[in-house]
């Protein structure tokens, strides 16, 4: 069975107390014999306390963003080393919220991904088309362009991992995911783009491609059984412990 990635993005939804409570519920009910890689990405302010609870590291920690410089006079920013210091192994980069509200473009996302990789954090690079791009028939083009611009000139070495999260912007938070076959098609497009950039062996060894957008325990299996979908990035459903644990159980049940 392929290794499945289940990644929770808690966005700006929970303070420290609620994050600690939710994390405790997840780890204390965490299924045994778990072949999935579960990553939780709380807000910056909750990372330290959540990390203190995560003694056995059964769940991996990630941040929701990072700055592209390694240190210096950058008021308000957080570096990769700071994230590693408080237990992060992963970082989300270029989420559609960042692209939309903070005007992050492909160049910024490229710099962030490059720095994360250099510092041995696993970048979870988000890509996704808008509703307008889809309506105008530019969906595949938009994704190829975002993936290419984010990754050009970044060559993963050794066992470095890069995760590409395909999140169609218009379904995020809508409660209505796209269907799994359409997601599989987009994952094939992303896979081909990465193969064109780096070749097939680097694609196989260093990349994972996951889906995000209105994932729930009810539908997650239809996505995870697709050959090119390596996992899911979960927003709203990751805030409900039973729902999120249910998603993990569904992933484990796939032979
Ligand atoms: P939802 O699962 O709430 O649609 O959010 C997806 C997402 O944006 C994860 O990063």
Boltz pocket constraint, residues with backbone or C-beta under 6 A from the ligand:
constraints:
  - pocket:
      binder: B
      contacts: [[A, 9], [A, 95], [A, 167], [A, 171], [A, 172], [A, 173], [A, 174], [A, 175], [A, 212], [A, 213], [A, 214], [A, 215], [A, 233], [A, 234], [A, 235], [A, 236], [A, 237]]
      max_distance: 6.0
